[in-house]
């Protein structure tokens, strides 16, 4: 597979967070081809941090203060 094409797919998927369908449309290729590149390169979208992350410590403290 063309390394330039793979780099474009990787950038669009990881950085711009486009879906496979959007990438295929933007690059003018099939969704199947984009999927093969993503699976072959083992590209994964980074996990989105929870909106509760800043409050984890506070929630934990509240739960621990509740008598059971």
C-alpha positions in Angstrom: 0.0 0.0 0.0 1.2 3.5 -0.8 2.8 5.0 2.3 1.6 8.5 1.4 -2.0 7.3 1.2 -1.6 5.4 4.5 -0.2 8.6 6.1 -3.2 10.6 4.8 -5.7 8.1 6.1 -3.9 8.0 9.5 -3.9 11.8 9.8 -7.6 12.1 8.8 -8.5 9.3 11.2 -6.4 10.1 14.3 -5.9 13.9 14.1 -9.0 15.2 12.3 -11.1 12.3 13.8 -13.0 11.7 10.6 -15.1 8.5 10.1 -14.1 6.0 7.5 -16.9 7.1 5.3 -15.8 10.8 5.5 -12.2 9.8 4.7 -13.3 7.7 1.7 -15.3 10.6 0.4 -12.6 13.1 0.9 -9.9 11.0 -0.7 -12.1 9.6 -3.5 -11.6 5.9 -2.6 -13.8 3.2 -1.3 -14.7 2.8 2.4 -13.5 -0.7 2.2 -10.0 0.5 1.1 -9.9 3.0 4.0 -11.0 0.2 6.4 -8.2 -2.1 5.2 -5.6 0.6 5.8 -6.9 1.4 9.3 -7.1 -2.3 10.3 -3.7 -3.1 8.7 -2.0 -0.2 10.4 -3.8 -0.9 13.6 -4.9 2.7 13.8 -7.1 3.4 16.8 -8.9 6.5 17.8 -7.7 7.8 21.1 -10.1 7.3 23.9 -12.1 10.4 24.8 -11.6 11.5 28.3 -14.6 11.3 30.5 -16.3 14.5 31.4 -16.3 13.3 35.0 -12.5 13.1 35.1 -12.0 16.4 36.9 -14.5 15.4 39.6 -13.3 11.8 40.2 -11.5 12.6 43.4 -14.5 14.6 44.8 -16.9 11.8 43.8 -14.7 9.2 45.5 -14.5 11.3 48.7 -18.3 11.6 48.7 -18.8 7.9 48.2 -16.3 7.1 51.0 -18.0 9.5 53.4 -21.4 7.6 53.1 -21.8 5.2 56.0 -22.9 1.7 54.9 
